[in-house]
């Protein structure tokens, strides 16, 4: 009986750990990154974007102005369609929360 309780406790602990970790991973994946305001550190959270590419994104933004669309990130040297595809659901160029909260005037 003690063996059964030990197995049950281990199973429950593993299940709880799995739920907690999946929530953390999901939250990280769904985090939006505004490429017009993100720091180098924030940009490195994008898939396949290391510090070097993140610095290029910031330099491009400083030299050429704000990105108008998420696809404009491909204008940065070394950033191509593959990196855009990996991150297309996470890259934003404006304050989407602000736009969603604004209602049309009547």
HUWO-V642813 format. One record per pair of residues at least 24 apart in sequence whose ideal C-beta (glycine too) atoms are under 7 Angstrom apart, sorted by sequence separation. I is the first residue (numbers start at 1). J is the second residue. If there is no record, write none. Layout:
BEGIN
I & J
I & J
END
This chain:
BEGIN
69 & 93
36 & 61
53 & 78
68 & 93
53 & 79
67 & 93
36 & 66
36 & 67
35 & 67
49 & 83
48 & 83
35 & 73
48 & 86
47 & 86
47 & 87
46 & 87
46 & 90
35 & 91
33 & 90
36 & 93
32 & 90
33 & 91
34 & 92
35 & 93
31 & 90
33 & 92
34 & 93
32 & 92
32 & 96
END
